[in-house]
Amino acid sequence: MSRSAHPAGPRHADVLPEGHYSAPPADLNALDSKVWAQTVSRNADGVVTVGGVDVKQLAEEFGTPAYVMDETDFRERARAWRTAFGTDADVFYAGKAFLSRAVVRWLNEEGLNLDVCSGGELATALSAGMPADRIAFHGNNKSTTEIRRAVEAGIGRIVLDSFQEIVRVAHIAQELGVRQRVQIRVTVGVEAHTHEFIATAHEDQKFGIPLAGGQAAEAVRRALQLDGLELIGIHSHIGSQIFDMSGFEVAAHRVVGLLKDIRDEHGVELPEIDLGGGLGIAYTSGDDPREPYEIAKALTEIVTRECETAELRTPRISVEPGRAIVGPTAFTLYEVGTIKPLDGLRTYVSVDGGMSDNIRTALYEAEYSVALVSRTSDAEPMLVRVVGKHCESGDIVVKDAFLPADLAPGDLIAVPATGAYCRSMASNYNHVLRPPVVAVGDGEARVIVRRETEEDLLRLDVG
């Protein structure tokens, strides 16, 4: 059973029906530690602070909207994953969640590896000093240019996603006179309890090579025969924002079954198994994610048990948390612009950002929390919908929430748990400028990704 309703949307999870919203919280000024980064609190004046810096100061110095990241929280979450899995396993941070050169340096310093899935992510990783042998390269359609650059850099592993890619990587590796370490991504027929667009292990989707019909077994056979490849393991990723561990149990059972078949047919015991990432975080107070040590214990026990049954040596386990590390570490800071009460319905609160800085609500029907952060209030709660400034009816940031009835233009509000898939999926819709990412720690704030300017937009427009 899932430990909570699923915030990604109603496609597969048990969620509240359309139009339903919970009762207002007992205290609108309270900040639930489940959804806010660990150094976030209110000071004596009622203003929210992060890393010892208050949001009014952040807004004045860096403007709004802005992604505000708690560096201390990021580092401690990364450290918790590394500690939970220990030295006998590998933790690869999934760079697609959010990647910058500062983040790469933090990961390197905390001893995590890095998973990339494009040439741009690879370039960011290498430019920030991540050792190439600690990088894994994913992607369902890697170009020959991307593959060549990865192999030339000495990348630690490439995850093969198709029969064409097996040949493509082998050919490039042979040309360069190296033997490239690879894994094969297998779709195991597990449909995780998540939104259709972020479920990735059922057969009818673009990722991986199906286990069904012997396709994965044939991919293994081909990879083992090619001199340019060193097949080190099998990769399985079942989806994103998952709370239910039962999907991983089924996936591990099927992957270990494939490992046994490989041993029996080819006399080879592959040394690694990568179970991907996708572990969920708390976007609202109703979510109840597992801690890293719980996840590590559960996954290790599952794989060990399955291997003992199959009479296989237990392979080295890899995992790929992205959202689970960076998601809770950041909030998006907005300024309230207009407020429109609709009698008998709700009040629309428009902010100076929107779907260009957080597309997840429109794309996945994702749920978020929101709070007034520039002051406290004793006013009655009012039901609101936080919306953006874009010319789109679906430009919704928080679908249903409660804010104080005395909310006014110029107030600062913040949406927590926006560290993952917000800046990395941000756009210039309506030519709106993408916000900066501001890292805060030990009383200091600094920009790690600057705000876009109109000059940036016009520089690209060569017509």
C-alpha positions in Angstrom: 0.0 0.0 0.0 1.1 3.6 -0.7 1.9 5.6 2.4 0.0 8.7 1.1 -2.1 10.0 -1.7 0.0 10.6 -4.8 0.8 14.3 -5.6 1.7 13.6 -9.2 -1.9 13.2 -10.3 -4.9 10.8 -10.4 -3.6 8.5 -13.2 -2.8 5.6 -11.0 -3.0 6.6 -7.4 -5.7 7.0 -4.9 -6.3 10.8 -4.8 -9.0 13.1 -3.7 -11.7 13.7 -6.2 -11.8 16.9 -8.4 -12.7 20.0 -6.4 -12.0 18.4 -3.0 -9.8 20.3 -0.6 -9.0 19.6 3.0 -9.9 21.8 6.0 -7.7 24.8 6.6 -4.8 24.2 8.9 -5.1 25.1 12.5 -2.3 27.7 12.2 -1.6 29.4 8.9 1.7 30.7 10.2 3.1 27.3 11.0 5.7 25.8 8.7 5.5 22.0 8.4 9.0 20.6 8.5 8.0 17.8 6.2 7.7 20.2 3.2 10.2 22.9 4.1 14.0 22.8 4.0 15.5 22.1 7.4 16.9 25.7 8.1 13.6 27.4 7.3 11.8 29.1 10.2 10.2 32.4 11.2 12.1 35.0 13.0 10.9 37.2 15.9 9.2 39.5 13.4 7.3 36.6 11.8 9.4 36.8 8.6 10.5 33.4 7.2 14.3 32.9 7.1 16.4 30.2 5.4 20.0 29.6 6.3 19.8 32.7 8.6 18.7 35.1 5.8 15.1 36.4 5.7 13.0 36.4 2.6 12.5 40.1 2.5 16.3 40.6 2.2 16.4 37.9 -0.5 13.6 39.5 -2.5 15.2 42.9 -2.2 18.7 41.7 -3.3 17.8 39.1 -5.9 14.2 39.9 -6.9 11.2 37.6 -7.4 10.4 35.1 -8.5 13.5 33.2 -7.3 14.3 29.6 -6.4 15.9 29.7 -3.0 18.0 26.7 -2.1 19.1 25.6 1.4 22.7 24.4 0.8 23.0 22.9 4.2 19.8 20.8 3.6 21.1 19.7 0.2 24.4 18.5 1.6 22.9 16.7 4.5 20.4 14.9 2.3 23.2 13.9 0.0 25.2 12.7 2.9 22.2 10.7 4.3 21.9 8.8 1.1 25.6 8.1 0.9 25.6 6.9 4.5 22.5 4.8 4.2 23.8 2.7 1.3 27.4 2.6 2.6 30.6 1.7 0.7 29.2 -1.5 -0.8 26.7 0.4 -3.0 26.7 3.4 -5.4 24.5 6.5 -5.1 24.1 8.4 -8.4 22.4 11.8 -8.1 19.9 12.1 -11.0 21.0 15.4 -12.6 17.8 15.9 -14.5 16.1 16.9 -11.3 18.3 20.0 -11.1 21.9 20.5 -12.2 24.3 23.4 -11.9 28.0 23.6 -11.5 27.6 24.5 -7.8 25.5 21.4 -7.3 28.1 19.2 -9.1 30.8 20.5 -6.7 28.6 19.8 -3.7 27.9 16.2 -4.9 31.6 15.7 -5.5 32.5 16.9 -2.0 29.8 14.7 -0.4 31.0 11.6 -2.2 28.1 11.0 -4.5 28.2 10.0 -8.2 26.2 11.7 -10.9 23.7 10.5 -13.5 23.4 12.6 -16.7 21.1 12.2 -19.7 22.2 14.8 -22.3 25.3 16.4 -23.7 24.5 19.6 -21.8 24.3 17.8 -18.5 27.5 16.0 -19.2 29.2 19.3 -20.1 28.0 20.8 -16.9 29.3 17.9 -14.9 32.8 17.8 -16.5 33.2 21.6 -16.3 32.5 21.6 -12.6 35.2 18.9 -12.0 33.1 15.7 -11.4 35.5 12.8 -12.2 34.3 11.2 -15.4 34.5 7.7 -14.0 31.9 8.7 -11.4 29.4 9.7 -14.1 26.7 7.5 -15.7 25.1 8.5 -19.0 21.4 7.8 -19.6 19.0 8.7 -22.4 16.8 6.9 -24.9 18.3 8.6 -28.0 21.9 9.6 -27.4 23.6 11.1 -30.4 26.9 9.8 -31.8 28.4 13.2 -30.8 27.2 12.8 -27.2 28.4 9.1 -27.0 31.8 10.0 -28.5 32.3 12.8 -26.0 31.3 10.6 -23.1 33.7 7.8 -24.2 36.5 10.2 -24.8 36.0 11.7 -21.4 36.3 8.2 -19.8 32.8 8.1 -18.5 32.1 5.4 -15.9 29.1 3.8 -17.5 26.7 4.2 -20.3 23.2 2.9 -19.9 22.2 1.3 -23.2 18.6 1.9 -24.1 18.1 0.2 -27.5 19.5 -2.4 -29.9 20.8 0.4 -32.1 22.6 2.0 -29.2 24.4 -1.2 -28.4 26.0 -1.2 -31.8 26.5 2.6 -31.8 28.4 2.6 -28.4 30.5 -0.5 -29.3 31.5 1.0 -32.6 32.6 4.3 -31.1 34.5 2.6 -28.3 36.3 0.4 -30.7 37.2 3.4 -32.9 38.7 5.1 -29.8 40.5 1.9 -28.7 38.7 1.5 -25.4 36.3 -1.0 -23.8 33.3 1.0 -22.5 31.6 -0.1 -19.3 27.8 -0.4 -20.0 24.6 -1.4 -18.4 21.4 -2.4 -20.3 18.2 -0.7 -19.3 15.4 -3.2 -19.1 11.7 -2.5 -18.9 10.3 -5.1 -16.5 6.6 -4.6 -16.9 6.0 -2.9 -13.6 3.7 0.1 -13.7 4.5 2.2 -10.7 1.7 4.1 -8.9 2.4 7.4 -10.5 1.3 9.7 -13.3 1.2 8.2 -16.8 3.9 10.6 -18.0 6.4 9.6 -15.2 5.8 5.9 -15.1 8.8 4.3 -16.9 8.8 0.5 -16.6 5.6 -0.7 -18.3 6.1 -1.9 -21.8 4.2 0.8 -23.7 6.7 3.6 -23.4 9.9 4.9 -24.9 12.5 3.8 -22.3 14.6 0.6 -22.2 14.4 -2.8 -23.8 11.5 -5.0 -22.8 12.1 -8.1 -20.7 9.0 -9.6 -22.4 9.5 -11.6 -25.5 13.2 -12.3 -24.8 14.3 -8.9 -26.1 16.3 -8.0 -23.0 18.0 -11.4 -23.2 18.9 -10.8 -26.8 20.3 -7.4 -26.0 22.5 -9.0 -23.3 23.7 -11.7 -25.8 24.7 -9.0 -28.4 26.5 -6.8 -25.8 28.5 -9.7 -24.5 29.7 -10.5 -28.0 31.0 -7.0 -28.8 34.7 -6.2 -28.1 34.0 -2.5 -27.4 31.7 -3.2 -24.5 32.1 -4.4 -21.0 28.7 -5.3 -19.7 28.6 -4.7 -16.0 25.0 -5.0 -15.1 21.3 -4.5 -15.6 19.4 -1.2 -15.0 15.7 -0.9 -14.1 13.8 2.3 -13.4 10.1 2.0 -12.7 8.9 5.6 -12.4 9.1 8.8 -10.3 7.5 10.2 -7.1 6.9 6.7 -5.7 6.0 5.9 -2.1 5.2 2.2 -2.5 8.1 -0.2 -2.3 6.2 -3.1 -3.7 7.0 -2.0 -7.3 10.7 -2.3 -6.6 10.2 -5.8 -5.1 8.6 -7.0 -8.3 11.2 -5.2 -10.5 14.1 -6.8 -8.5 12.5 -10.2 -8.8 12.4 -9.9 -12.6 15.8 -8.4 -13.0 17.4 -11.1 -10.8 15.6 -13.7 -12.9 17.3 -12.2 -15.9 20.7 -12.3 -14.2 20.1 -16.0 -13.4 19.3 -16.6 -17.1 22.4 -14.8 -18.1 24.5 -17.0 -15.7 22.9 -20.2 -16.9 23.2 -19.3 -20.7 26.5 -17.4 -20.8 28.3 -18.5 -17.7 28.6 -14.9 -16.6 27.4 -13.4 -13.3 27.0 -9.6 -13.9 28.4 -7.7 -10.9 25.9 -4.8 -10.7 22.2 -4.0 -10.6 20.8 -0.5 -10.8 17.3 0.0 -9.4 17.0 3.6 -10.5 15.4 6.3 -8.4 11.9 7.8 -8.3 11.5 7.8 -4.5 8.9 10.4 -3.5 9.1 13.5 -1.3 6.5 15.5 0.7 4.9 18.2 -1.4 2.0 18.5 1.1 1.6 17.7 4.8 -0.4 14.6 3.8 2.6 13.0 2.1 4.8 10.5 4.1 8.0 9.7 2.3 10.5 7.1 3.5 13.9 8.1 4.9 17.0 7.0 3.0 18.0 4.4 5.6 14.6 2.8 5.3 14.9 2.7 1.5 18.5 1.3 1.6 17.4 -1.4 4.1 14.4 -2.4 2.0 16.2 -2.5 -1.4 19.2 -4.3 0.0 17.0 -7.0 1.6 14.9 -7.4 -1.5 17.9 -7.9 -3.8 19.7 -10.2 -1.3 16.6 -12.3 -0.8 16.0 -12.7 -4.6 19.7 -13.5 -5.3 19.7 -16.2 -2.5 16.7 -17.8 -4.0 18.3 -17.7 -7.5 21.6 -19.0 -6.1 23.4 -15.9 -7.3 26.1 -13.8 -5.7 24.5 -10.5 -4.6 25.5 -7.8 -7.1 26.6 -4.3 -6.2 23.5 -2.1 -5.9 23.2 1.3 -7.5 20.4 3.8 -6.9 19.6 7.2 -8.5 17.9 9.7 -6.1 17.4 13.1 -7.6 14.1 14.6 -6.4 14.6 12.9 -3.0 17.8 14.9 -2.5 17.1 18.3 -4.1 13.3 18.5 -4.1 12.8 19.5 -0.4 15.8 21.8 -0.3 14.3 24.7 -2.2 11.3 26.9 -2.3 10.1 29.4 -4.9 9.7 33.0 -3.6 7.0 35.1 -5.3 5.4 38.5 -4.9 1.7 38.8 -4.9 0.3 41.0 -7.7 -3.5 40.8 -7.9 -6.1 39.2 -5.8 -9.5 38.3 -7.2 -12.2 37.0 -4.9 -14.9 34.9 -6.7 -18.0 34.6 -4.6 -18.9 31.1 -3.5 -15.8 29.6 -5.2 -12.3 30.8 -4.2 -9.9 33.7 -4.4 -7.4 33.8 -7.2 -4.0 35.0 -6.1 -1.7 36.0 -9.0 2.0 36.0 -8.6 4.9 37.3 -10.7 5.9 33.8 -12.0 3.8 30.8 -12.9 4.0 27.9 -15.3 7.3 29.1 -16.8 9.0 28.4 -13.5 6.8 25.5 -12.3 5.2 23.5 -15.1 4.5 20.5 -12.9 1.0 21.6 -11.8 -0.2 22.0 -15.4 1.7 19.0 -16.7 1.0 16.4 -13.9 -1.7 18.0 -11.8 1.0 18.1 -9.1 0.0 19.4 -5.6 1.9 21.9 -3.6 1.8 23.8 -0.4 2.1 27.6 0.0 2.6 30.1 2.8 2.7 33.8 3.5 6.3 34.4 4.3 6.9 38.1 4.6 4.8 38.4 7.8 2.5 36.5 10.1 -1.2 37.0 10.1 -4.1 36.4 12.5 -6.7 36.8 9.8 -9.2 34.0 8.9 -8.1 31.5 6.3 -9.4 31.9 2.7 -9.4 29.3 0.0 -7.1 30.4 -2.8 -5.8 29.3 -6.1 -2.3 30.6 -6.7 -1.9 31.4 -10.4 0.8 32.9 -12.6 1.0 35.8 -15.0 0.9 33.8 -18.3 -1.8 34.0 -21.0 -3.0 30.5 -20.2 -5.9 29.3 -18.1 -3.9 26.3 -17.0 -1.2 28.6 -15.5 -1.8 27.3 -12.0 1.0 27.0 -9.4 -1.1 25.8 -6.4 -4.5 24.5 -7.2 -6.2 24.7 -3.8 -4.7 26.0 -0.6 -5.4 28.4 2.3 -3.8 31.8 2.9 -4.8 34.6 5.3 -7.8 36.7 4.3 -5.8 39.9 4.7 -3.3 38.9 2.0 -2.4 42.0 -0.1 -0.5 42.9 -3.2 3.2 43.2 -2.4 3.1 40.3 0.2 5.7 37.6 -0.4 4.5 34.0 -0.6 6.5 30.9 -1.1 5.9 27.4 -2.5 8.1 24.8 -0.8 9.6 21.6 -2.3 10.3 23.1 -5.7 14.0 22.1 -5.9 13.3 19.3 -8.4 12.0 19.6 -12.0 11.1 23.3 -11.6 14.2 25.2 -12.8 15.2 22.2 -14.9 11.9 22.3 -16.8 11.5 26.1 -16.8 10.6 27.8 -20.0 10.4 31.3 -21.6 6.7 31.1 -22.3 5.4 34.6 -23.1 9.1 35.5 -23.2 9.1 35.6 -19.4 12.6 35.4 -17.9 13.6 32.4 -16.0 14.3 33.0 -12.3 17.7 32.8 -10.6 18.7 30.0 -8.2 19.9 31.5 -4.9 21.9 29.2 -2.6 21.7 30.2 1.1 23.8 28.9 4.0 25.4 30.1 7.2 23.9 33.5 6.9 25.1 34.2 3.4 23.2 34.1 0.0 24.7 33.9 -3.4 23.4 33.3 -7.0 24.4 30.0 -8.4 22.3 30.3 -11.6 21.6 33.9 -12.5 18.3 35.4 -13.6 17.8 35.6 -17.3 17.8 39.1 -18.9 16.0 40.5 -21.9 19.5 40.7 -23.5 19.7 36.9 -23.1 16.5 36.5 -25.0 17.4 38.9 -27.8 20.9 37.4 -28.2 19.3 34.2 -29.3 16.9 35.9 -31.7 19.2 36.4 -34.7 16.4 37.4 -37.2 
